[in-house]
Structures are given as C-alpha cells and as structure tokens.
Amino acid sequence: MERIYADYAATTPCDSRVIDAMISFNSYEKQGFGNPSSLHSFGQVALTAVDYARERCAQAITAHRDEIVFTGCATEANNLALSGTVAQFKKRNKDTAIPHLVISSIEHASVLTTALQLEKDGLAHVSFIPVTKNGVVDVGAMEKMITPKTVLVSCMAVNNETGVIQPIERIAAFLVAYKKQEKTIWPLFHTDAVQALSVLDVNVMRWGVDLATFSAHKAYGPKGVGMLFVRNDIRNAISPLIVGGDQEMGMRAGTENVSGIVGFGEAAHWCVHAYRKDAEKIKNLSDYFARTIQEKLPGSILWGADAPRAPHIVSLYLPSFDRLWIALDAAGVAVSSGAACRQRQASLSHVLSAMGVFEQQAQQTVRFSFGNYTTKKEIDDLVRRVILVVSKK
C-alpha cells in the first residue's frame, strides 16, 4: 500500500535541489569541510559559502545580511529571542526590575515553555494573549497588557496547528506607536514565522518586527538549522545564550553547521523563486480536501474557517474516535493531531483549548498539511482512506 504524506507542517521533505547544493559544496575540491573561522583557504571557502547563504536567506525575508543569525534550530532561535531579551533588560536595570513578557496563547511549545521557565525561575512575569474562536489573537486585549516593564511581545505569523495567519502588522503598528510615545526601545516584537517562509510573501520590513524565527526544514531544507532575524538597531538589546567565540556577529558562539547553512540558503532561494509560487496550487488542493471531507462527513468542522489561513494546513474535527491519527497511520496516511513536538504526549492541544474547542472535539481533531509535492490524485486517495477509516468506528 502506497503511503500518503499529509504532514508537511511537521516535517517537510528536503528538496532534491537543496540536497544537490549541499553535496556539491561538500565535494568542492574537498574544501567544503573547512571551519569558517579559520584563516587558511579551506576556512575561507567555508566562510564564503556561509556568507552567500546568509545573503540568500536575507533576500528571502527582505532583510540585510548582517541581520541574519544562524542557530541550530528554530527552538534555539526562539529561546534566544525571549531569554536573550530578558537577560539584556535585567543587565541594563541591574536586576532591579522583573521584565514582563506578553505571549500569544497559541504559540509553539518552544516559545510557551521558554516563557514559563523564565517565570518559574523568577526572571520574568508572563501574560498570555487570548484568541477568538477562529484562532486569531485578540489585539485589543494585547494592547491593554503592555506596561512600562513589558520587554517583549511574541506572536507567531502562522499557527502551526490551524494555519491561521495572525495580524502581525497590526500588532507591530501599535508597538511602534507605543515606543515612540514612551521614548523607549521596549517592548521588542518577536514572531515565530517558521510556518510562513515557504508559503507566504515574508517581508520583515513590512511586517515591522524586531525579531523573527525561521527553520530550514520547514522550507524544504535540511533539519538542524534555524535562523533568527535580529533588526540591526536592536541588536544590543539581546544577550547571547551561547558564548565562547565571536561567530554570528557575537550573537551565537560555536562552529557553524556549514553544510546545513548552505542547504538553508538554497532552500531560501527556492522559497522566493519556486515554492511560494505553488502556494495557490496548494491552497486549491487543501480547500478541495476540506470541502470534500465536510460534504462526505456531516458534522466535521474546519477550525479557523472564517479567518485568513495559510494554504498548506487543514485542521479538521472528524466525529469518530479519539487519536484518529493512529488509525489513519495504519491505513497508510501520515498525519498528526497537532505539533510534532507534543505527539508523544497525552495532553490536548493548547491551541484548540485557547479557541474554546470542547475536549472531545479536540481529541477527535486531525491536522492535515500539504506541500509542493502533493497531487490531486493523492488528495482523492486521502479522502477515500479518511472516509474508510472513520466509517469503521
């Protein structure tokens, strides 16, 4: 039985063009294994490759190359954004003020857990922004949470479970006006834009964010590489988490994963020149899938249906049995119930809970996600298998 891959939001297959670029670099006159910090020719080849990838990544999000900080993954980048901001604020205030974080209630676990750990350690206070029943953050509620001690607001660009696009530009506009009025650089605005890179026109300048997190493997690149956009004029407001050498402009010490960074640069290039151009095709397929399922399975619900959504994620309540994704996997369909980082946990989706979804409905919700390789034939086959599995309840 041929398996259907309908879990692109959790792990996206590495594009063959990206793999070829990484192989080509590593085999280039056997110089691809040099340390970018070394002054000899082997090191300079590696440094040139990193700089080229940095430029490509910057172009993909409309940033400057020296605003790109490569990390080991998006989780590290999120940790750097939150913990680094808190550390620098406390340093400037000689630890006399407890900083305040305002975090959307539907963030990825790497943001939520970091914020909660900072609060547990007594390093910060945290407020969580509520969302509407469609999974859109309540900007009005957020505005009322801002205080003189608020050092950072974090709201993801695209929710990784529902695909709902968040009002990033509206939040940024409020924060810019607030900081101008109060004559302060705080709070910084961070967005986890991991799910946006390959499907949306990502422009950090237009968005107005100070910090933005991205991951290579969500954009048809290799696993094990992330990046944090750090706007040049707020760089001194972030303290590094990993210290040692002066790599990544002093923001992240440690020898760079050169091959992975090369792959990220190649993936970022194709985001602009290929992947995003397929977004309309993916949207048509995902809309067709959701519509067909709802027609054939009365009572099913598309979460976030009335909100702007990214084209590749479909979160559906399918009235059947709990942990339906296990039965679908047995039927040859690779799907998930939510974020990959919590698949082995029994807890319900915090995203659906924040949206007011009933517990039983949350237990019977499956996230489907599609990509550039998804075909109409696969969608039709997927519909058939889903209906077959649900009908056996």
C-alpha positions as CSV (number, residue, x, y, z in Angstrom):
1,M,0.0,0.0,0.0
2,E,1.4,3.4,-1.1
3,R,1.7,5.8,1.9
4,I,0.3,9.3,1.7
5,Y,2.4,12.0,3.2
6,A,-0.1,14.6,4.7
7,D,2.1,16.0,7.4
8,Y,4.1,18.7,5.7
9,A,3.6,21.2,8.6
10,A,5.6,18.9,10.9
11,T,8.4,17.8,8.6
12,T,8.9,18.9,5.0
13,P,10.9,16.6,2.7
14,C,14.2,18.1,1.7
15,D,14.1,19.4,-1.9
16,S,16.5,17.5,-4.3
17,R,17.9,20.8,-5.4
18,V,18.8,21.6,-1.8
19,I,20.4,18.2,-1.4
20,D,22.4,18.6,-4.6
21,A,23.7,22.0,-3.5
22,M,24.9,20.6,-0.2
23,I,26.6,17.6,-1.8
24,S,28.2,19.9,-4.4
25,F,29.6,22.2,-1.7
26,N,31.0,19.3,0.4
27,S,32.7,17.8,-2.6
28,Y,34.1,21.1,-3.9
29,E,37.8,20.3,-4.2
30,K,37.4,18.6,-0.9
31,Q,37.4,22.0,0.8
32,G,33.9,22.0,1.9
33,F,34.7,20.8,5.4
34,G,36.8,23.8,6.5
35,N,36.0,25.8,9.6
36,P,34.6,29.3,8.6
37,S,36.6,30.9,11.4
38,S,40.0,29.6,10.0
39,L,42.1,32.0,8.0
40,H,43.5,29.4,5.6
41,S,42.0,28.7,2.2
42,F,39.8,25.8,3.4
43,G,38.3,28.1,6.0
44,Q,37.7,30.9,3.6
45,V,35.9,28.6,1.2
46,A,33.5,27.7,4.0
47,L,33.2,31.3,5.1
48,T,32.3,32.4,1.6
49,A,29.6,29.7,1.5
50,V,28.1,30.8,4.8
51,D,28.1,34.4,3.7
52,Y,26.4,33.5,0.4
53,A,23.8,31.5,2.2
54,R,23.3,34.4,4.7
55,E,22.7,36.8,1.8
56,R,20.1,34.4,0.2
57,C,18.3,34.0,3.5
58,A,18.2,37.7,4.0
59,Q,16.8,38.3,0.5
60,A,14.1,35.7,1.1
61,I,12.7,37.8,4.0
62,T,13.7,41.2,2.8
63,A,16.3,41.8,5.4
64,H,20.0,42.8,5.5
65,R,22.6,40.0,5.6
66,D,24.0,41.1,8.9
67,E,20.6,40.8,10.5
68,I,20.7,37.0,10.0
69,V,21.9,34.9,12.9
70,F,22.1,31.2,12.2
71,T,21.2,28.8,15.0
72,G,21.0,25.0,15.5
73,C,17.2,25.1,15.1
74,A,14.1,27.3,15.4
75,T,13.7,26.3,19.0
76,E,17.1,27.7,19.8
77,A,16.2,30.9,17.9
78,N,13.0,31.3,19.9
79,N,15.0,30.7,23.2
80,L,17.5,33.3,22.1
81,A,14.7,35.9,21.3
82,L,13.0,35.5,24.7
83,S,15.7,34.7,27.1
84,G,18.2,37.0,25.4
85,T,15.9,39.9,25.6
86,V,15.1,39.2,29.3
87,A,18.8,38.9,30.2
88,Q,19.7,42.2,28.5
89,F,16.9,44.1,30.1
90,K,17.9,42.8,33.6
91,K,21.5,43.7,32.8
92,R,20.6,47.2,31.9
93,N,18.4,47.6,35.0
94,K,20.9,45.9,37.3
95,D,18.4,43.1,38.1
96,T,16.2,45.5,40.0
97,A,13.2,45.2,37.6
98,I,11.3,42.0,36.7
99,P,10.7,42.1,33.0
100,H,7.2,41.4,31.6
101,L,6.6,39.1,28.6
102,V,3.4,39.2,26.5
103,I,2.9,35.9,24.6
104,S,0.1,34.7,22.5
105,S,-1.7,31.7,24.0
106,I,-1.3,29.7,20.8
107,E,2.5,29.8,20.4
108,H,4.7,26.8,19.6
109,A,5.9,24.9,22.7
110,S,9.5,26.4,22.2
111,V,8.0,29.8,23.0
112,L,5.5,28.9,25.6
113,T,7.9,26.7,27.6
114,T,10.7,29.2,27.5
115,A,8.4,32.0,28.7
116,L,7.0,29.8,31.5
117,Q,10.5,28.7,32.5
118,L,11.6,32.3,32.8
119,E,8.6,32.9,35.0
120,K,9.3,29.8,37.1
121,D,12.9,30.9,37.6
122,G,11.7,34.3,38.8
123,L,13.3,36.1,35.8
124,A,10.1,37.4,34.2
125,H,6.3,37.8,34.5
126,V,4.2,36.4,31.7
127,S,0.8,37.4,30.3
128,F,-0.9,35.3,27.6
129,I,-2.9,36.9,24.8
130,P,-6.3,35.3,24.3
131,V,-7.6,34.3,20.8
132,T,-11.0,34.3,19.1
133,K,-13.0,31.2,18.4
134,N,-11.3,31.3,14.9
135,G,-7.8,31.3,16.5
136,V,-6.9,34.9,15.8
137,V,-5.1,36.8,18.6
138,D,-7.1,39.5,20.3
139,V,-5.0,42.6,19.5
140,G,-7.2,44.8,21.7
141,A,-6.6,42.5,24.7
142,M,-2.8,42.6,23.9
143,E,-2.7,46.4,23.9
144,K,-4.1,46.5,27.4
145,M,-1.4,44.1,28.7
146,I,1.5,46.4,27.8
147,T,3.2,48.1,30.7
148,P,6.5,50.0,31.2
149,K,8.1,46.7,32.2
150,T,7.0,44.8,29.1
151,V,10.2,43.9,27.2
152,L,8.9,41.6,24.5
153,V,5.7,40.6,22.7
154,S,5.7,37.3,20.8
155,C,3.1,36.3,18.3
156,M,3.6,33.7,15.6
157,A,2.9,34.6,12.0
158,V,1.1,31.4,11.1
159,N,-0.2,28.9,13.6
160,N,1.3,25.5,13.2
161,E,-1.8,23.6,14.1
162,T,-4.6,25.6,12.4
163,G,-2.8,27.5,9.7
164,V,-4.5,30.8,10.9
165,I,-2.5,33.8,9.8
166,Q,-2.0,36.3,12.7
167,P,-2.3,40.1,12.4
168,I,1.4,40.8,12.7
169,E,1.4,44.2,11.0
170,R,-1.4,45.5,13.2
171,I,0.5,44.4,16.4
172,A,3.7,46.0,15.1
173,A,2.0,49.3,14.3
174,F,0.6,49.5,17.8
175,L,4.0,48.7,19.4
176,V,5.9,51.2,17.2
177,A,3.4,54.0,18.2
178,Y,3.7,53.0,21.9
179,K,7.5,53.0,21.9
180,K,7.6,56.3,20.1
181,Q,5.3,57.9,22.6
182,E,7.1,56.4,25.6
183,K,10.6,57.1,24.0
184,T,11.8,53.5,24.7
185,I,13.0,50.5,22.7
186,W,10.8,48.2,24.7
187,P,8.9,46.1,24.1
188,L,10.6,44.3,21.2
189,F,8.3,42.4,18.9
190,H,9.1,38.8,18.0
191,T,7.3,36.5,15.6
192,D,7.8,32.8,15.1
193,A,7.5,32.7,11.3
194,V,8.5,29.1,10.8
195,Q,5.3,28.1,9.0
196,A,5.3,31.2,6.8
197,L,8.6,31.0,4.9
198,S,7.7,28.7,2.1
199,V,4.1,29.7,1.5
200,L,3.7,33.5,2.2
201,D,5.4,36.6,1.0
202,V,7.6,37.1,4.0
203,N,8.8,40.7,4.4
204,V,10.1,41.5,7.9
205,M,10.5,45.2,7.0
206,R,6.8,45.5,6.0
207,W,5.8,43.4,9.0
208,G,7.6,45.8,11.3
209,V,9.0,43.1,13.6
210,D,12.3,43.3,15.6
211,L,12.9,39.6,15.7
212,A,11.7,36.7,13.6
213,T,12.4,32.9,13.8
214,F,12.7,30.6,10.8
215,S,13.6,27.0,10.2
216,A,15.3,25.3,7.2
217,H,13.4,22.1,7.4
218,K,10.0,23.8,7.2
219,A,11.1,25.3,3.8
220,Y,12.3,22.1,2.0
221,G,15.8,22.5,3.6
222,P,17.8,20.3,5.9
223,K,17.0,19.6,9.6
224,G,19.2,21.0,12.3
225,V,19.5,24.7,11.0
226,G,17.4,27.7,12.2
227,M,17.9,31.4,12.0
228,L,16.8,34.4,13.9
229,F,16.3,37.8,12.2
230,V,17.6,40.5,14.5
231,R,16.9,44.0,13.3
232,N,20.2,45.9,13.3
233,D,19.1,48.8,15.6
234,I,18.0,46.5,18.4
235,R,21.0,44.1,18.3
236,N,22.3,45.5,21.6
237,A,19.0,44.6,23.3
238,I,19.7,40.9,23.0
239,S,22.2,39.0,25.1
240,P,23.7,35.8,23.5
241,L,22.7,32.5,25.2
242,I,25.8,30.5,23.9
243,V,29.1,32.3,24.4
244,G,32.6,31.4,23.5
245,G,33.8,32.5,20.1
246,D,32.5,35.5,18.1
247,Q,30.7,33.6,15.4
248,E,27.4,35.0,14.1
249,M,28.3,38.6,14.9
250,G,28.8,37.6,18.6
251,M,25.1,36.5,18.9
252,R,25.7,32.7,18.8
253,A,29.1,31.2,19.6
254,G,30.1,27.8,18.1
255,T,31.4,26.4,14.8
256,E,28.7,26.9,12.2
257,N,26.9,23.9,10.5
258,V,28.3,24.9,7.2
259,S,26.7,22.2,5.1
260,G,23.3,22.8,6.7
261,I,23.6,26.6,6.3
262,V,24.4,26.1,2.6
263,G,21.2,24.0,2.4
264,F,19.2,26.7,4.2
265,G,20.5,29.3,1.7
266,E,19.5,27.1,-1.2
267,A,16.0,26.5,0.3
268,A,15.5,30.2,1.0
269,H,16.4,30.9,-2.7
270,W,13.8,28.5,-3.9
271,C,11.2,29.8,-1.5
272,V,11.3,33.1,-3.5
273,H,11.7,31.5,-6.9
274,A,9.5,28.4,-6.7
275,Y,7.9,27.3,-3.5
276,R,5.8,30.4,-2.9
277,K,4.6,30.3,-6.5
278,D,3.0,27.0,-5.8
279,A,1.0,28.4,-2.8
280,E,-2.1,28.9,-4.9
281,K,-2.0,25.3,-6.1
282,I,-1.6,24.0,-2.5
283,K,-4.5,26.2,-1.4
284,N,-6.7,24.9,-4.1
285,L,-5.9,21.3,-3.1
286,S,-6.3,21.9,0.6
287,D,-9.6,23.7,0.1
288,Y,-10.8,20.9,-2.1
289,F,-9.8,18.4,0.5
290,A,-11.6,20.2,3.4
291,R,-14.7,20.9,1.3
292,T,-14.9,17.3,0.2
293,I,-14.5,15.9,3.6
294,Q,-17.1,18.2,5.1
295,E,-19.5,17.1,2.3
296,K,-19.0,13.4,2.8
297,L,-18.7,13.5,6.6
298,P,-21.5,15.6,8.1
299,G,-20.6,17.1,11.4
300,S,-16.9,17.6,10.6
301,I,-15.5,21.1,11.4
302,L,-12.7,23.1,9.8
303,W,-11.0,25.1,12.6
304,G,-10.3,28.7,11.7
305,A,-12.6,28.5,8.7
306,D,-13.6,32.2,8.9
307,A,-10.0,33.5,9.5
308,P,-7.2,34.1,7.0
309,R,-5.3,30.8,6.7
310,A,-2.0,29.7,5.2
311,P,-2.6,27.4,2.2
312,H,-0.9,24.3,3.5
313,I,-2.6,23.5,6.8
314,V,-6.1,22.0,7.4
315,S,-7.2,21.2,11.0
316,L,-10.4,19.1,11.0
317,Y,-12.6,17.8,13.7
318,L,-13.8,14.4,12.4
319,P,-16.6,12.9,14.5
320,S,-15.2,9.5,15.1
321,F,-12.9,8.1,17.8
322,D,-10.0,9.6,19.8
323,R,-6.5,9.6,18.4
324,L,-7.8,9.1,14.9
325,W,-4.3,9.8,13.5
326,I,-3.2,6.4,14.8
327,A,-5.9,4.6,12.8
328,L,-5.0,6.7,9.7
329,D,-1.4,5.9,10.1
330,A,-2.3,2.2,10.0
331,A,-4.2,3.0,6.8
332,G,-1.1,4.4,5.2
333,V,-1.7,8.1,5.9
334,A,1.0,10.1,7.7
335,V,-0.9,12.9,9.6
336,S,-0.8,14.3,13.1
337,S,-3.1,15.6,15.8
338,G,-1.1,18.8,16.2
339,A,2.5,19.9,16.7
340,A,5.1,17.2,16.2
341,C,6.8,18.2,19.4
342,R,3.9,17.0,21.5
343,Q,2.8,14.0,19.6
344,R,4.0,11.6,22.2
345,Q,2.2,13.4,25.0
346,A,-1.4,12.7,26.0
347,S,-2.3,16.4,26.6
348,L,-4.8,18.1,24.5
349,S,-3.9,20.8,22.0
350,H,-3.4,24.1,23.9
351,V,-4.2,25.9,20.6
352,L,-7.7,24.3,20.3
353,S,-8.2,24.8,24.1
354,A,-7.4,28.5,23.7
355,M,-10.0,28.7,20.9
356,G,-12.7,27.2,23.2
357,V,-12.9,23.9,21.4
358,F,-14.6,21.2,23.5
359,E,-12.3,18.5,24.9
360,Q,-14.0,15.7,22.9
361,Q,-13.7,17.7,19.7
362,A,-10.1,18.4,20.4
363,Q,-9.4,14.7,20.9
364,Q,-11.0,13.9,17.5
365,T,-9.2,16.6,15.6
366,V,-6.6,15.8,13.0
367,R,-4.2,18.2,11.3
368,F,-3.5,17.6,7.6
369,S,-0.9,19.6,5.8
370,F,0.2,19.6,2.2
371,G,3.2,20.8,0.2
372,N,4.6,21.4,-3.3
373,Y,4.8,17.7,-4.0
374,T,1.1,17.0,-3.1
375,T,-1.0,15.9,-6.1
376,K,-4.8,15.8,-6.8
377,K,-4.5,12.1,-7.1
378,E,-3.1,11.9,-3.5
379,I,-5.8,14.1,-2.2
380,D,-8.5,11.9,-3.7
381,D,-6.8,8.9,-2.3
382,L,-6.5,10.6,1.1
383,V,-10.3,11.4,1.1
384,R,-11.1,7.8,0.3
385,R,-8.9,6.5,3.2
386,V,-10.1,9.0,5.7
387,I,-13.8,8.1,5.0
388,L,-13.0,4.4,5.1
389,V,-11.3,4.7,8.5
390,V,-14.0,7.0,10.0
391,S,-16.8,4.7,8.7
392,K,-15.3,1.8,10.7
393,K,-15.7,3.5,14.1
